[in-house]
Amino acid sequence: MTKLLEKAFAEAAKLPAEAQDALAAAILDEVATEPLWDDSFRQRPDALSKLADEALGELRGGQTQPLDPERL
């Protein structure tokens, strides 16, 4: 385990049990889906570039909004 991950877990251990469980679920979900993303982009190497171009087009076209963490 890396030092940074150890630090993250140490900080997470200070959270209430409900918050720890939510964080653990998010981590497990991320770990489970990572290979799916890798496989998808390996099969379609241009897909990520197309998504980035689309996002930049939306930004330039004024179709985006600043992220408000309070509304997540």
RASUL-V937673 format. One record per helix or strand. SS is the DSSP state (helix for helix, strand for strand). FROM is the first residue (numbers start at 1). LEN is the number of residues. Records with the same first field share a line. If there is no record, write none. Layout:
SS->FROM-LEN + FROM-LEN
//
This chain:
helix->3-10 + 17-27 + 47-14 + 69-3
//
